[in-house]
């Protein structure tokens, strides 16, 4: 098992009209940051400029609510969750012995952000999708963008 993950690429693709890059990472203060950029002629057609950048900051206190909500959304039972952990190389795979999601996440605090980053990558295809989900869960966020 490696070190806890602190950064993950959520989107990275190019077409003849647009290049999209979106990453999620945890900064030194424990803040979750999503940072993205869209570049190309499709962006210019929409925004009037070929370069659009955007970010979302989720303060540590609010970020801490997200992993358990996503785990409960994604997994119906502990064996499925433990299998997924093993597939991702996250400590706590089959046989680890924790009986529920919350106990696992509290007991493996060093890997809680790793779980969060993987679930974000798998669950949300765009920052907009994630922001909609945060709104539905009444979790505050800071969003900004510029062209």
C-alpha positions as CSV (number, residue, x, y, z in Angstrom):
1,X,0.0,0.0,0.0
2,X,1.3,3.4,-0.9
3,X,1.0,6.8,0.6
4,X,-2.4,8.5,0.9
5,X,-3.5,10.2,-2.3
6,X,-3.6,14.0,-2.3
7,X,-4.3,14.8,-5.9
8,X,-6.3,13.1,-8.7
9,X,-7.1,14.0,-12.3
10,X,-10.8,13.9,-12.8
11,X,-11.0,14.9,-16.5
12,X,-8.3,15.3,-19.2
13,X,-9.4,15.1,-22.8
14,X,-9.0,16.9,-26.1
15,X,-11.1,17.2,-29.2
16,X,-10.5,19.4,-32.2
17,X,-12.7,22.1,-30.5
18,X,-11.9,21.9,-26.8
19,X,-9.3,20.7,-24.3
20,X,-10.7,20.1,-20.8
21,X,-8.6,19.5,-17.6
22,X,-10.1,19.1,-14.1
23,X,-8.2,18.0,-11.0
24,X,-9.1,17.6,-7.4
25,X,-6.6,17.9,-4.6
26,X,-6.2,18.5,-0.9
27,X,-4.0,21.4,0.1
28,X,-1.8,21.7,3.2
29,X,-4.7,23.1,5.2
30,X,-6.9,20.2,4.4
31,X,-9.1,22.2,2.0
32,X,-10.5,20.3,-1.0
33,X,-9.8,22.2,-4.2
34,X,-11.2,21.4,-7.7
35,X,-9.4,23.3,-10.4
36,X,-10.2,23.2,-14.1
37,X,-9.7,24.8,-17.4
38,X,-11.4,24.6,-20.8
39,X,-9.5,25.8,-23.8
40,X,-10.4,25.9,-27.5
41,X,-12.7,27.2,-30.2
42,X,-15.8,25.8,-28.5
43,X,-15.0,27.8,-25.4
44,X,-14.5,30.9,-27.5
45,X,-17.9,30.4,-29.2
46,X,-19.6,30.2,-25.7
47,X,-17.5,32.7,-23.6
48,X,-16.0,35.0,-26.3
49,X,-12.5,33.9,-25.2
50,X,-10.7,30.6,-25.8
51,X,-9.6,30.1,-22.2
52,X,-11.9,29.5,-19.3
53,X,-10.6,28.6,-15.8
54,X,-12.6,27.7,-12.7
55,X,-12.1,26.5,-9.1
56,X,-14.1,25.3,-6.1
57,X,-12.8,25.4,-2.6
58,X,-14.3,23.2,0.1
59,X,-13.1,24.1,3.6
60,X,-11.8,21.3,5.7
61,X,-14.8,21.4,8.1
62,X,-17.3,21.1,5.3
63,X,-15.1,18.7,3.3
64,X,-15.2,16.2,6.2
65,X,-19.0,15.6,5.6
66,X,-18.5,14.5,2.0
67,X,-16.7,11.1,2.1
68,X,-19.4,9.4,4.2
69,X,-22.2,10.7,2.1
70,X,-20.5,9.5,-1.1
71,X,-19.6,6.1,0.4
72,X,-23.2,5.6,1.5
73,X,-24.5,6.7,-1.9
74,X,-22.1,4.3,-3.8
75,X,-22.0,1.2,-1.7
76,X,-24.8,-0.9,-0.3
77,X,-22.8,-3.0,2.1
78,X,-19.3,-3.2,3.7
79,X,-18.0,-6.2,1.5
80,X,-18.6,-4.1,-1.7
81,X,-16.8,-1.1,-0.1
82,X,-13.9,-3.3,1.2
83,X,-13.5,-4.8,-2.3
84,X,-13.4,-1.4,-3.9
85,X,-10.8,-0.2,-1.3
86,X,-8.6,-3.2,-2.2
87,X,-9.0,-2.5,-6.0
88,X,-7.8,1.1,-5.4
89,X,-4.9,0.0,-3.2
90,X,-6.3,1.7,-0.1
91,X,-5.7,0.1,3.3
92,X,-8.7,-1.7,4.7
93,X,-9.4,-4.2,2.0
94,X,-11.2,-7.5,2.6
95,X,-10.5,-8.9,6.0
96,X,-9.8,-5.6,7.6
97,X,-12.7,-6.1,9.9
98,X,-14.5,-2.8,10.3
99,X,-18.2,-3.2,10.4
100,X,-19.5,0.0,9.0
101,X,-18.6,2.9,6.7
102,X,-18.3,5.5,9.4
103,X,-16.1,3.4,11.6
104,X,-13.8,2.7,8.7
105,X,-13.5,6.4,7.7
106,X,-12.9,7.5,11.3
107,X,-10.4,4.7,11.9
108,X,-8.4,5.4,8.7
109,X,-8.3,9.2,8.8
110,X,-5.0,9.2,6.9
111,X,-6.8,7.6,3.9
112,X,-10.2,9.5,4.2
113,X,-9.0,12.0,1.6
114,X,-7.8,9.2,-0.7
115,X,-11.3,7.7,-0.5
116,X,-12.8,11.1,-1.2
117,X,-10.7,11.8,-4.2
118,X,-11.4,8.4,-5.8
119,X,-15.1,8.8,-5.2
120,X,-15.1,12.3,-6.7
121,X,-13.4,11.0,-9.8
122,X,-15.8,8.1,-10.2
123,X,-19.0,10.0,-9.3
124,X,-18.7,13.4,-11.0
125,X,-18.0,14.0,-14.6
126,X,-17.9,17.8,-14.3
127,X,-17.4,20.4,-11.6
128,X,-21.0,21.5,-12.3
129,X,-22.2,18.0,-11.4
130,X,-20.4,18.2,-8.1
131,X,-21.7,21.7,-7.3
132,X,-25.3,20.5,-8.0
133,X,-24.7,17.6,-5.6
134,X,-23.2,20.0,-2.9
135,X,-26.3,22.2,-3.2
136,X,-28.6,19.2,-2.8
137,X,-26.7,18.3,0.4
138,X,-26.6,21.9,1.7
139,X,-22.9,21.8,1.9
140,X,-21.3,25.3,1.4
141,X,-18.6,25.9,-1.1
142,X,-16.6,28.7,-2.7
143,X,-16.6,28.9,-6.5
144,X,-14.9,31.2,-8.8
145,X,-14.1,31.4,-12.5
146,X,-12.6,33.7,-15.1
147,X,-12.3,34.0,-18.8
